[in-house]
């Protein structure tokens, strides 16, 4: 499915990331966000996204879509084929916003919610007209670079809506994964929450600092996860006997009292101060914008490297990245070609004045 016009409701970090991905795919976007600083914040995200995409496409980017700031939700969603809601994670606010989107959006438009944990069934109850077209479309930050989007349907979601949502997200270079059962926090955030909970204990108990923990992740299994995930990595760890041997060898350790995954440390001011202080020591030399540039440069480099693997076919996120940059390059070439034809058609033709015979200039 081709998106002619998209709407973004909410222009925070995630909402602005959606705007950037859509605009850089040449799609017009109408955004609503009551924050008086919304234009500036979206502009900052766009600046970073353009910078990252120029690294991906040194030959030139497609013509950007047009961005319009709407005064109301109704104005933003009018004539929109696709609407992405990215307001804060409060169910009462989701209900209010989705009810208004549902009231004014075209009946055949798909509505995706960026929620990171609320079940779609719990949000659909506020939609009185067409709750069947709502899906969770949960992305990962930065949305304009990381391709994964978790798609979750609710009790009232039509299967056709999920299929159309897959087509829409795929058309802007994303990797849609449909979550088979509706659960809170879906899959990605459940895994992250498990690691985050254990990390809080390791810091609280003085086992390591936040910088040491980050180093342990980024210099070891983080690199493996980036290109193979968990189970394929563990299959290799099982040697020639594969996953069955790995499970037999390491399964018993699951019964050992190593983890505190089911026990949450008290989230008090002392823990916040400890982690915030260590984080300042680790990263205060860079501004948030500088860290975003470093992050984006690293992500592009990793995906570019993976795109050259597997005999040039690409591997994992690299294979998708390879296809995505090809698609964007084709779109950019098409835009340039149309502009050249239009320019040539409107260019005035110079009249050739013949000089009289026998005279020389």
C-alpha positions as CSV (number, residue, x, y, z in Angstrom):
1,X,0.0,0.0,0.0
2,X,1.3,3.5,-0.9
3,X,0.8,6.2,1.6
4,X,-0.3,9.5,0.0
5,X,-0.7,11.4,3.3
6,X,0.2,10.5,6.8
7,X,-0.7,12.1,10.2
8,X,1.3,12.1,13.3
9,X,-0.4,12.7,16.7
10,X,2.3,13.6,19.2
11,X,5.7,15.1,18.3
12,X,7.9,13.9,21.2
13,X,11.0,11.7,20.6
14,X,9.1,8.8,19.1
15,X,6.5,10.9,17.3
16,X,9.2,13.1,15.7
17,X,11.1,10.0,14.7
18,X,8.0,8.8,12.8
19,X,7.7,12.2,11.2
20,X,11.3,12.0,10.1
21,X,11.0,8.5,8.6
22,X,7.8,9.4,6.7
23,X,9.1,12.7,5.4
24,X,12.4,11.2,4.2
25,X,10.4,8.6,2.3
26,X,8.8,11.5,0.4
27,X,5.4,11.3,2.3
28,X,3.5,14.4,3.3
29,X,2.8,14.5,7.0
30,X,0.3,16.5,9.1
31,X,1.3,16.6,12.7
32,X,-0.7,17.7,15.8
33,X,1.1,18.4,19.1
34,X,-0.1,21.1,21.6
35,X,3.4,21.7,22.9
36,X,4.5,25.2,21.9
37,X,8.0,23.9,21.4
38,X,6.9,21.1,19.1
39,X,8.1,22.8,15.9
40,X,11.6,23.3,17.3
41,X,11.8,19.8,18.8
42,X,10.7,18.1,15.5
43,X,13.1,20.3,13.7
44,X,16.0,19.1,15.8
45,X,15.1,15.4,15.2
46,X,14.7,16.1,11.4
47,X,18.2,17.7,11.4
48,X,19.7,14.5,12.9
49,X,17.7,12.2,10.6
50,X,18.8,14.1,7.5
51,X,22.4,13.9,8.6
52,X,22.1,10.1,9.1
53,X,20.3,9.5,5.8
54,X,22.9,11.5,3.9
55,X,25.5,9.0,5.1
56,X,23.3,6.2,3.9
57,X,22.6,7.8,0.5
58,X,25.6,9.9,-0.5
59,X,24.2,10.1,-4.0
60,X,21.3,12.2,-2.8
61,X,18.0,11.9,-0.9
62,X,14.5,11.6,-2.3
63,X,12.5,14.8,-2.2
64,X,11.1,15.3,1.3
65,X,7.4,15.2,2.0
66,X,5.7,18.3,3.1
67,X,5.3,18.8,6.9
68,X,2.3,20.7,8.1
69,X,1.5,21.6,11.8
70,X,-2.2,21.2,12.4
71,X,-4.1,23.2,15.0
72,X,-6.4,20.2,15.9
73,X,-6.4,16.4,15.7
74,X,-9.4,16.6,13.3
75,X,-7.4,18.9,11.0
76,X,-4.3,16.6,11.1
77,X,-6.1,13.3,10.3
78,X,-8.3,14.7,7.5
79,X,-7.7,12.6,4.3
80,X,-4.8,10.7,6.0
81,X,-4.3,7.1,4.7
82,X,-2.1,6.3,7.8
83,X,-2.1,7.8,11.3
84,X,0.5,7.1,14.0
85,X,-0.4,8.1,17.5
86,X,2.5,8.7,19.9
87,X,1.1,10.5,22.9
88,X,2.4,9.8,26.5
89,X,1.7,6.4,28.1
90,X,-1.5,7.2,30.0
91,X,-4.6,5.2,29.2
92,X,-7.0,8.1,29.9
93,X,-5.0,10.3,27.4
94,X,-4.9,7.4,24.8
95,X,-8.7,7.0,25.1
96,X,-9.3,10.7,24.6
97,X,-6.9,11.0,21.6
98,X,-7.9,7.8,19.9
99,X,-11.6,8.6,20.2
100,X,-11.0,11.9,18.5
101,X,-8.9,10.3,15.8
102,X,-11.5,7.7,15.2
103,X,-14.2,10.3,14.9
104,X,-12.5,12.4,12.2
105,X,-10.2,10.0,10.3
106,X,-11.3,8.4,7.0
107,X,-13.0,5.1,7.6
108,X,-10.4,3.1,5.6
109,X,-7.3,4.7,7.2
110,X,-5.0,2.5,9.4
111,X,-4.3,3.8,12.9
112,X,-1.1,2.7,14.6
113,X,-0.3,3.4,18.2
114,X,3.4,3.7,19.4
115,X,2.5,2.5,22.9
116,X,5.3,0.6,24.4
117,X,3.1,-1.5,26.7
118,X,-0.6,-0.9,26.7
119,X,-2.7,-3.6,25.1
120,X,-4.7,-2.5,22.0
121,X,-7.9,-4.0,23.3
122,X,-7.7,-1.7,26.3
123,X,-7.4,1.3,23.9
124,X,-10.0,0.2,21.4
125,X,-12.9,0.6,23.9
126,X,-12.7,4.4,23.4
127,X,-13.2,4.1,19.6
128,X,-16.9,4.0,18.7
129,X,-16.8,4.1,14.9
130,X,-14.0,1.9,13.6
131,X,-12.0,0.2,16.3
132,X,-11.2,-2.6,13.9
133,X,-8.5,-0.5,12.1
134,X,-6.4,0.1,15.3
135,X,-3.1,-1.8,15.7
136,X,-0.2,-1.3,18.0
137,X,2.8,-0.3,15.9
138,X,5.6,-0.2,18.5
139,X,8.9,1.1,17.2
140,X,12.3,1.5,18.7
141,X,14.3,4.8,19.1
142,X,15.5,6.2,16.8
143,X,12.5,5.4,14.7
144,X,14.1,6.9,11.5
145,X,17.0,4.3,11.7
146,X,16.0,1.2,13.7
147,X,13.7,-0.8,11.4
148,X,11.8,-3.0,13.8
149,X,8.1,-2.4,14.5
150,X,6.0,-4.7,16.7
151,X,2.5,-5.1,15.3
152,X,-0.2,-6.2,17.8
153,X,-3.9,-6.5,17.1
154,X,-6.6,-6.2,19.7
155,X,-9.8,-8.1,20.2
156,X,-11.6,-5.9,17.7
157,X,-8.8,-5.6,15.1
158,X,-9.6,-7.1,11.7
159,X,-6.9,-9.4,10.3
160,X,-7.0,-7.4,7.1
161,X,-6.0,-4.3,9.1
162,X,-2.9,-6.2,10.4
163,X,-2.0,-7.1,6.8
164,X,-2.4,-3.6,5.6
165,X,-0.3,-2.3,8.5
166,X,2.5,-4.7,7.6
167,X,2.4,-3.4,4.0
168,X,2.5,0.2,5.2
169,X,5.4,-0.2,7.6
170,X,7.3,-2.3,5.1
171,X,6.9,0.4,2.4
172,X,8.9,2.8,4.6
173,X,11.8,0.4,5.1
174,X,10.7,-1.2,8.4
175,X,10.7,-4.8,9.6
176,X,7.2,-5.6,10.9
177,X,6.9,-8.5,13.3
178,X,3.4,-9.5,14.2
179,X,3.1,-10.5,17.9
180,X,1.0,-13.7,18.1
181,X,-0.7,-13.0,21.4
182,X,-1.8,-9.7,22.9
183,X,0.2,-9.1,26.1
184,X,1.3,-6.0,27.9
185,X,4.8,-4.6,26.8
186,X,4.8,-7.1,23.9
187,X,8.2,-8.8,23.3
188,X,10.9,-6.2,22.9
189,X,10.1,-4.3,26.0
190,X,9.7,-7.4,28.1
191,X,13.2,-8.5,27.2
192,X,14.5,-5.0,27.9
193,X,12.6,-4.8,31.2
194,X,14.2,-8.1,32.3
195,X,17.7,-6.8,31.6
196,X,16.9,-3.4,33.1
197,X,15.7,-4.9,36.3
198,X,18.8,-7.1,36.7
199,X,21.0,-4.0,35.9
200,X,19.4,-2.0,38.6
201,X,20.3,-4.6,41.2
202,X,23.9,-4.8,39.9
203,X,24.3,-1.1,40.3
204,X,22.4,-0.9,43.6
205,X,24.4,-3.7,45.2
206,X,27.7,-2.0,44.1
207,X,28.7,-4.9,41.8
208,X,29.6,-2.5,39.0
209,X,29.0,1.1,37.8
210,X,26.7,2.1,35.0
211,X,29.7,2.6,32.7
212,X,31.2,-0.8,33.5
213,X,27.8,-2.4,32.9
214,X,27.5,-0.7,29.5
215,X,31.0,-1.8,28.6
216,X,30.2,-5.4,29.5
217,X,27.2,-5.2,27.1
218,X,28.7,-3.3,24.2
219,X,32.0,-5.2,24.1
220,X,30.5,-8.7,24.3
221,X,27.0,-10.1,23.8
222,X,25.7,-6.7,22.5
223,X,27.8,-7.2,19.3
224,X,26.5,-10.7,18.9
225,X,22.9,-9.7,19.5
226,X,23.1,-7.0,16.9
227,X,23.6,-9.4,14.1
228,X,22.1,-12.8,15.3
229,X,19.9,-12.2,18.2
230,X,19.7,-14.6,21.2
231,X,18.8,-18.1,20.0
232,X,21.0,-18.2,16.9
233,X,23.9,-17.2,19.0
234,X,23.2,-19.9,21.6
235,X,22.8,-22.5,18.8
236,X,26.4,-21.8,17.9
237,X,27.4,-22.0,21.5
238,X,26.1,-25.6,21.6
239,X,28.8,-26.6,19.1
240,X,28.2,-29.2,16.4
241,X,25.3,-30.7,18.5
242,X,23.5,-27.3,18.3
243,X,20.7,-26.0,20.4
244,X,19.8,-29.3,22.0
245,X,23.3,-29.6,23.5
246,X,23.3,-26.0,24.6
247,X,20.0,-26.5,26.5
248,X,21.3,-29.6,28.1
249,X,24.5,-28.0,29.1
250,X,23.2,-24.6,30.4
251,X,19.6,-25.5,31.3
252,X,20.4,-26.6,34.9
253,X,21.9,-23.1,35.7
254,X,18.3,-21.7,35.4
255,X,17.6,-23.3,38.8
256,X,20.6,-21.6,40.4
257,X,20.0,-18.5,42.5
258,X,21.8,-16.2,40.2
259,X,19.1,-13.8,39.1
260,X,16.9,-11.2,40.9
261,X,14.6,-10.9,37.9
262,X,11.4,-11.4,39.9
263,X,12.5,-9.2,42.8
264,X,12.4,-5.4,42.0
265,X,14.8,-3.1,43.9
266,X,13.0,-0.2,45.8
267,X,12.9,2.6,43.3
268,X,13.7,5.5,45.7
269,X,15.6,8.8,45.5
270,X,18.8,7.0,46.7
271,X,18.8,4.6,43.7
272,X,17.9,7.5,41.3
273,X,20.7,9.6,42.7
274,X,23.2,6.8,42.5
275,X,22.4,5.9,38.8
276,X,22.0,9.6,37.7
277,X,25.3,10.5,39.3
278,X,27.2,7.6,37.7
279,X,25.6,8.4,34.4
280,X,26.8,12.0,34.6
281,X,30.3,10.8,35.2
282,X,30.0,8.5,32.2
283,X,28.5,10.9,29.7
284,X,28.2,14.5,30.8
285,X,31.1,15.5,28.5
286,X,28.6,15.1,25.6
287,X,25.3,16.9,25.1
288,X,22.3,14.9,24.3
289,X,22.4,16.1,20.6
290,X,26.1,15.0,20.4
291,X,25.2,11.6,21.8
292,X,22.4,11.3,19.3
293,X,24.9,12.0,16.5
294,X,27.3,9.4,17.8
295,X,24.5,6.9,18.2
296,X,23.2,7.5,14.7
297,X,26.7,7.3,13.1
298,X,27.4,4.0,14.9
299,X,24.0,2.5,13.8
300,X,24.5,3.5,10.2
301,X,28.1,2.1,10.3
302,X,26.9,-1.2,11.8
303,X,24.0,-1.6,9.3
304,X,26.3,-0.6,6.4
305,X,28.8,-3.3,7.5
306,X,26.1,-5.9,7.8
307,X,24.8,-5.0,4.4
308,X,28.1,-6.2,2.8
309,X,28.0,-9.6,4.5
310,X,26.6,-12.9,3.2
311,X,28.4,-12.6,-0.1
312,X,27.1,-9.1,-0.7
313,X,23.4,-10.0,0.0
314,X,23.5,-8.6,3.5
315,X,22.8,-10.2,6.8
316,X,20.0,-9.5,9.4
317,X,19.3,-5.8,9.7
318,X,22.0,-5.3,7.0
319,X,20.0,-7.1,4.4
320,X,17.0,-4.9,5.1
321,X,19.2,-1.8,5.2
322,X,20.6,-2.8,1.7
323,X,17.1,-3.0,0.3
324,X,15.9,0.1,2.0
325,X,18.8,2.3,0.7
326,X,18.2,0.9,-2.8
327,X,14.6,1.8,-2.6
328,X,15.4,5.3,-1.4
329,X,18.0,5.8,-4.1
330,X,15.4,4.7,-6.8
331,X,13.0,7.2,-5.3
332,X,15.6,9.9,-5.3
333,X,16.5,9.2,-8.9
334,X,12.8,9.3,-9.9
335,X,12.4,12.6,-8.1
336,X,15.5,14.1,-9.9
337,X,14.3,12.8,-13.2
338,X,10.9,14.3,-12.9
339,X,12.3,17.6,-11.8
340,X,14.7,17.6,-14.8
341,X,11.9,16.9,-17.2
342,X,9.8,19.6,-15.7
343,X,12.6,22.1,-15.8
344,X,13.4,21.3,-19.4
345,X,9.7,21.7,-20.4
346,X,9.4,25.1,-18.7
347,X,12.8,26.5,-19.9
348,X,12.4,29.2,-22.5
349,X,13.6,28.4,-26.0
350,X,16.1,30.8,-27.4
351,X,15.2,32.1,-30.9
352,X,17.9,31.8,-33.5
353,X,18.3,35.0,-35.4
354,X,19.7,34.5,-38.9
355,X,22.2,37.1,-40.1
356,X,21.7,38.5,-43.6
357,X,23.9,36.9,-46.2
358,X,27.2,38.6,-47.0
359,X,27.5,40.3,-43.6
360,X,29.9,39.1,-40.9
361,X,29.7,39.9,-37.3
